[in-house]
């Protein structure tokens, strides 16, 4: 695991998005706006998770709102684990 002192802190933001929206489509929409350090981690079952720096949280929410006007921010967390606990449809099955 990479230490916070090397990579810095990050925030994960969960969004409610249209159920038929795919990750690739969301990435293209975000990139067309200009994404900064925004990274789409997951988009499945009407939920999306993006990763950004803590100081860019508000900007990330604005970018996603522009990319997909019907989306809404659900929660922000320092760990993706907390988001996946709250929204079980985002859990990744272990292989």
C-alpha positions, 0 to 999 in steps of 0.5 A, spaced: 500 500 500 502 507 498 503 511 504 499 518 504 506 521 505 507 519 498 501 520 494 497 525 499 490 524 501 484 523 497 477 523 497 471 518 494 465 521 492 459 517 491 453 519 486 446 517 484 446 517 476 442 514 471 441 506 472 443 505 464 449 510 465 456 506 463 463 508 466 466 509 459 460 514 457 461 517 464 469 518 463 468 521 456 463 526 458 467 528 464 473 528 459 470 533 455 469 538 460 476 538 463 477 533 469 483 535 473 485 530 477 478 527 477 478 519 476 472 515 475 473 509 479 466 505 478 459 506 475 454 501 476 447 500 478 445 507 478 451 509 482 458 512 481 464 513 485 469 518 483 476 520 486 479 526 487 484 530 492 480 533 498 481 540 496 478 539 489 472 536 492 467 541 490 470 542 483 469 534 482 462 535 484 461 541 479 464 537 474 460 531 474 453 535 475 455 538 468 457 532 465 451 528 467 445 533 470 441 528 473 446 526 478 447 528 485 452 527 490 450 522 496 456 522 500 464 523 501 469 519 504 476 518 505 476 511 504 472 507 498 470 501 503 466 506 507 462 508 501 461 500 499 459 499 506 453 504 505 451 502 498 452 495 497 451 495 490 458 498 489 461 492 493 466 488 488 465 481 489 472 477 491 475 472 486 
